Amino acid sequence: MSVSNPAPNIFLRALEPSDVDCMYLWENDPEVWPFGGIHAPVSRHQLWEYANNYDANPFTAGQLRLIIEIYDPGSKSRVACGVLDLYDIDAVNSRTQVGIMVAPAWRGRGIAATALRLAEDYCRDRLGLSVIAAEVACDNLPSMNLFGKKRGFELIACRPSWFRRGDGFVEAALFQKSLR
């Protein structure tokens, strides 16, 4: 599967075993850990097993990991620049949650907003889902801006003291968007 966006040359594609090295760097970046579900280093072997045994049927697996690529005119090839996860995919209730990470070297270029738009289209047009949601730590300002302003998600709730930050906690913002 490859979902493409003709304007800024950003694409979503299926996870491949060749993505293990990129995922290894991204999953083991301690600066990303507070904003994702990772709390300890992940081995290359674990990621290789994950990639090689990946069930890409979103309805049976309940999730779908997509690699974000950008076309690099200099090398005339696509470069992996991030990952977008659909999870808690629920066909009965027609909804999913989304998480997104763009590698540090590629941030600030609108890649996340375009990839999220592509994911919204894919969820609506291919998966037949009607709602997409995200849980964002309130100290993750780029993600708060992405979901709340750039992509027009509605802030529907806040969970106080939800994510640990050292000796304290920060609130979680729950965003939701209708795809219909």
N, C-alpha and C positions, 0 to 999 in steps of 0.2 A: 504494500500500500504506500502510495506517495500522494500527499496532499500538497498542492502547490498554490502559490500566490504570484501572479504574473508581475505585479508592480515592483516590489523591492527585492525580488529574487530570494525569498525566504520559503523554505519547504519544511514539511513534516514528513518523516518517513519511519518505517518500522525499525526496530532495534536489530542490529546485526552483531555477531560475535566480534567483528572488527572494531566495535565501539567500546570494548572493554577498557582499553587504555585511557580513553577520554573519560569514561565513567569512573575509573579508578582515581583520576585526578580530581574530578568534581565531587565525588562522594567522600573523599578524604581531605577536603579543604575545611579546616576547622572554622574558618570564617562563615561557612555556609551552614554548619551544624545547628546553630541556634534557630535557624529559620526552616529547617526540614526535620525529618524524623530520624536522622542519624545522630547517634550519641557516642559512637566509637568508630575507630577505623574499620574499613571493609577491605578484605583481602582481594587481590586480583583473581585468585581462584574462585572465591565466592561469586564475584561478578561474572567470571567466565561461565560458571555453572548456571547462573541466572540467565545469561544471554543464550546459552546453548539449550536450555530447557524451557525457554520462554513460551508460554501459551498466548498467542496473539489474538485469540478469540475473546473480545472484551466481555461478552456475555457469560461465557463459562468461567473465565479467569476473574472477572469482576474488576479488571484493571487493564490499562493499555499504556505502555511506555513508548513515547515517540521521540525521536531525535530531531532537534531543530538544526537545519542546515541553512547556510547562506551561500549564494553563488559568489565566488571570488573571481572577478574578471582578470586579475593578474595571473592567476594560475589556470584560469578557465576550467575550474572544477568547483565542486561543492565542498564546503568545510563544515564539520560538525561544530556548532557553537552553543549548544544547550540541550536541555531535555524538558519534555512536557509529559506529565503523568496524569492520566485520567484514572481515578480510583473510586471505589465504592459505586461502581456502575450498577445501576438497578433498573433493569428493563421493565419490571412490573410497575414501578412508580415513575419511570421515565426520567431518571435523573442521574447525575454523576457529580463528583468533585474533581477539582483540577489543582495541580501544583506545577510550578514552572521555575526553571533555573537557567539563566543565561550565564555563560562563562565570563569571568571578570574582563577579559580582553575585548569582549563584544558588547558590553553593557553601554547604555546611553545612546543607542542607535535606533531605538524603536522596534527591535527584534522581538521582544517579549509581547508587545501589543499586537504585532502582526501574527505571531505564532498563536496567540490566544484567539485572535479572530478566526484563523484557520481551524483551530480546534472547535470553536463554537459552531462554525459551518459544518464541520465533519460530524459533530455530535447531533446536530439537527438533521442534516440531509442524509447521512449514511447510517447513523445508529438510531435515528428516530427518537432521540431524547428531547425533552421539552424544558428541562431545567439544568443549569450548571452552577455549581457553588464553589466557594473557596474559603478556607480558614487562614487568616493572615495575622501574624504577630504585629501588634500596633507599632512596634519600634522598627518594623521593616518598611520604611517610608517608600522605597521604590515600588514595592508590591501594593501598599495601600493606595498609592497613586495609580498604578496600573489597573487595579480592579475598580477602585472608586471613581476615578475620573476618566482615564483613557478608554476603558472598555465598557463603562456605564453599568457596572454591577450595582445593585442596591445593597446598602448596609442594612442587614436585617436584625442583627443582634451583636452583643459584645459579651465575652466571657471574662470576668475580672480575674486577675491573678492566675492566668492560664499557662503561660510559658515562663519557665525559670530563666533568670538572667543573673548568674552569680548568687548573691545572697537575697535577691529580690525576685519579683515576678512582673510580667507585663500582661496586658489584656490581649485577648484574641478578638479580632473582628471577623464576623461571619458575613460574607457577601454572597449574593445570589442573583442570577439573571435568567429571565425567561427567554427561551430560544424560539418561541412561537410568535 
